Amino acid sequence: MERIKITCTACRNQCEIEVEYEEGEVIEVTGNGCMRGMARAQQTVNELDS
């Protein structure tokens, strides 16, 4: 399992979120202020995986 910290750019809040993932699948997202953060986390993991 891996963990990364990113600044979410999905909305103007720009939350600092922590993403825990394994084999390209997001396990947990913390710190997001809205559901867009969850989508941004998955997008980031997909980019890292490719």
Backbone bond lengths (Angstrom), bond angles and torsions (degrees), N, CA, C in turn:
res aa  C-N    CA-C-N  psi(-1)  N-CA   C-N-CA  omega(-1)  CA-C   N-CA-C  phi
1 M - - - 1.448 - - 1.526 108.07 -
2 E 1.326 114.23 138.13 1.454 120.00 -179.68 1.521 110.03 -118.95
3 R 1.324 115.06 159.08 1.461 121.26 -178.69 1.527 108.35 -138.42
4 I 1.330 115.42 133.66 1.462 120.77 176.35 1.521 109.37 -132.36
5 K 1.310 115.63 155.73 1.465 122.01 173.24 1.516 107.35 -115.46
6 I 1.333 115.81 131.97 1.456 120.97 179.04 1.528 109.74 -136.32
7 T 1.306 115.26 159.95 1.458 121.28 170.16 1.515 106.16 -95.77
8 C 1.303 116.13 117.88 1.455 121.35 -178.79 1.526 109.14 -73.43
9 T 1.326 116.22 133.47 1.459 121.01 179.79 1.526 111.19 -116.59
10 A 1.325 116.57 19.13 1.465 120.73 -177.12 1.528 112.33 -72.61
11 C 1.306 117.72 -24.45 1.465 121.45 177.11 1.522 109.07 -146.19
12 R 1.286 117.16 -177.45 1.467 120.32 -175.63 1.527 114.37 -75.14
13 N 1.330 118.40 -9.66 1.466 120.99 178.90 1.518 112.91 -68.53
14 Q 1.313 117.56 -30.64 1.459 124.46 -179.22 1.531 112.06 46.85
15 C 1.319 115.26 59.03 1.464 122.36 -179.57 1.521 111.35 -68.83
16 E 1.319 115.69 147.11 1.461 122.07 170.74 1.521 106.07 -87.51
17 I 1.330 116.85 110.88 1.454 119.06 -177.32 1.520 110.90 -115.71
18 E 1.314 114.33 151.97 1.454 121.91 177.32 1.522 107.34 -113.80
19 V 1.323 115.10 129.30 1.459 121.31 -175.18 1.525 108.95 -118.46
20 E 1.312 115.53 125.58 1.459 121.65 174.79 1.525 106.79 -107.06
21 Y 1.331 117.05 127.59 1.463 119.74 -176.15 1.526 110.81 -146.39
22 E 1.319 113.88 161.81 1.462 120.68 178.80 1.523 108.46 -149.29
23 E 1.321 116.32 129.24 1.457 122.95 178.26 1.536 112.33 51.67
24 G 1.327 116.60 43.15 1.454 121.41 177.18 1.512 115.55 78.72
25 E 1.324 117.40 4.55 1.463 121.01 -179.18 1.528 110.01 -113.89
26 V 1.320 115.81 127.71 1.457 121.38 178.25 1.523 109.28 -72.20
27 I 1.324 115.56 126.27 1.462 121.69 178.90 1.529 110.62 -94.99
28 E 1.345 115.16 -45.58 1.467 119.23 -177.25 1.525 110.03 -151.55
29 V 1.321 115.71 142.54 1.463 122.41 175.41 1.522 107.34 -127.27
30 T 1.321 116.47 128.61 1.464 120.30 177.63 1.524 109.13 -128.14
31 G 1.309 115.48 150.08 1.456 121.88 177.26 1.515 114.85 95.22
32 N 1.335 116.58 -7.55 1.461 118.57 -179.13 1.524 110.14 -77.31
33 G 1.323 115.12 137.75 1.449 120.66 -179.33 1.522 113.55 -90.07
34 C 1.335 116.88 -10.70 1.455 121.10 178.65 1.526 109.15 -150.94
35 M 1.311 116.42 172.98 1.465 120.64 -177.47 1.531 112.24 -70.95
36 R 1.312 117.67 -18.15 1.464 119.80 177.05 1.529 110.53 -62.58
37 G 1.320 116.36 -29.17 1.465 120.85 178.21 1.514 111.75 -62.19
38 M 1.313 117.11 -36.64 1.455 121.51 178.17 1.526 109.86 -64.56
39 A 1.321 117.24 -44.01 1.462 121.53 179.05 1.531 110.31 -65.61
40 R 1.327 117.18 -40.66 1.467 121.11 179.00 1.524 110.51 -64.80
41 A 1.321 117.31 -36.93 1.466 121.34 177.77 1.521 110.53 -61.94
42 Q 1.325 117.38 -45.46 1.455 120.47 179.80 1.528 110.74 -64.66
43 Q 1.318 116.50 -39.41 1.467 120.17 178.64 1.527 110.11 -62.14
44 T 1.321 116.97 -43.41 1.469 121.40 179.84 1.520 110.53 -63.20
45 V 1.319 117.68 -43.90 1.465 121.49 178.98 1.526 109.97 -62.66
46 N 1.322 117.31 -41.28 1.461 120.31 177.42 1.529 111.72 -61.12
47 E 1.322 116.31 -40.33 1.471 120.88 178.53 1.521 111.28 -65.53
48 L 1.327 117.26 -39.13 1.463 121.60 178.79 1.527 110.74 -67.81
49 D 1.309 116.77 -34.15 1.453 122.42 -175.57 1.523 113.04 -76.04
50 S 1.327 116.72 -22.82 1.469 119.16 -176.81 1.504 113.67 -89.51
